[in-house]
Amino acid sequence: MAFYLRKGFNFGPIRINLSKSGLGLSAGVTGARIGINSRGQSYVHGGRHGLYYRKNLGSINTSRGNSSNTNQGNWKLDDKEIFTDTGLTYLPQSIQKPEFILPTLTTKVGKATLFLGIALIIVALFTQAIEFKIGIGLLGAALILWNRRANQKVVQIEQSLEKLLALNPSEQNKNNWDLLTTGIPEKAKPTLALHCIQSWLESQIESGQITPINQIQSVLNLDKTKFKNLVILIYKDIVEEVLADHQLTEEEEKLISEIESKWEIAPPVIQEEKKLIAQFKRLREIQFEPLTPIVSEKSFNSDEELYFESEGRLLHLRVLDSWQQNKIRYKNMGYKLDIQGIIRLTDKSISIEEGRNTRTYPIRQVEDIYLSSENGVIEIFLQNRKSPLVITCPNLFKFAAILNKIIEA
């Protein structure tokens, strides 16, 4: 059970929470709420006065999965899902982030070589031939010494990283880098630098002391492509973070502008982030505006008002392929097309029409909605329906805001 500081805002019983994985909506009363995320995992969280706790309750199908695994033996496979973009969503360009995988910094040497060295020394003690005794004994001692020195080197690298991460922005210079990496193997320094840069940039944000990015580049001597991708990734995360309350203060705007300038963020990337900020601002504004009916070529009942109409797709999440490795069952997940046409949202229903085929879902059956800006979809959980509706459209943020407004009414 982890505690966290609340970020979000309320509209009646509906709460909107922004995280790096998307925009989650849950329902409940003050101090206790329950919801379901985009992967069908239920959760409960509660608390008051800014300090909240959250606990995952597990998957809807947990009991069924456990029983099947129990029948397979004394151990069960852990499931790990990998999401693949199948190109069916209207994903905003600003949501897309450069691929970056932080490599493992250190790996301690296992005890196998240590045990082997000890075994060789024991064998040498009971060997009669003096030449064989000396050779086996020296080999065993060498293995023990190598195991010890290798693990000492790992500890040294970890200690160096700890000291580097403790530096404040004014101390992040070449002299301190050279001093704290003395004795570190040259082949380990690029990976150490990647772990270091992420913390250094984040410490600048926390302190508000933003330094020119070329100074850090010269200190750490990183691969330019990896360095650029990591900087853009951190910048995009910063924008998402300040959008947590769906409004930018003057201080936040000033900080972002300074980051864009001193970190040399490319203008196209900045423009895309500005569009994202505008979409989230509009999402908030809609919650405080009266809903305005729109006119459509399609006729509706006299007591039904149309509030949204756009092209879009109804999708479903499926396992594209799966495999097992090291007692882990990997599932490659992706969206498949169910129906493509015109999506309409009224005060009575959600519908999608493709030619003569129309799917309609009553608003009164909506229990929860989850907007994943990262995946470019909105998931709508309905009463007596096991899997959510997965909808994507070009105006996804507007669709989510209006749907939330209708549910709140």
PyMOL commands that set and color helices and strands:
alter all, ss='L'
color gray80, all
select helices_A, chain A and resi 62-72+93-95+112-125+130-165+169-171+174-180+186-207+213-220+224-245+250-262+267-287+363-365+396-408
alter helices_A, ss='H'
color red, helices_A
select strands_A, chain A and resi 2-5+8-11+14-19+22-29+32-36+41-48+51-59+78-83+306-325+328-346+349-354+357-362+366-372+377-382+389-392
alter strands_A, ss='S'
color yellow, strands_A
deselect
rebuild
show_as cartoon
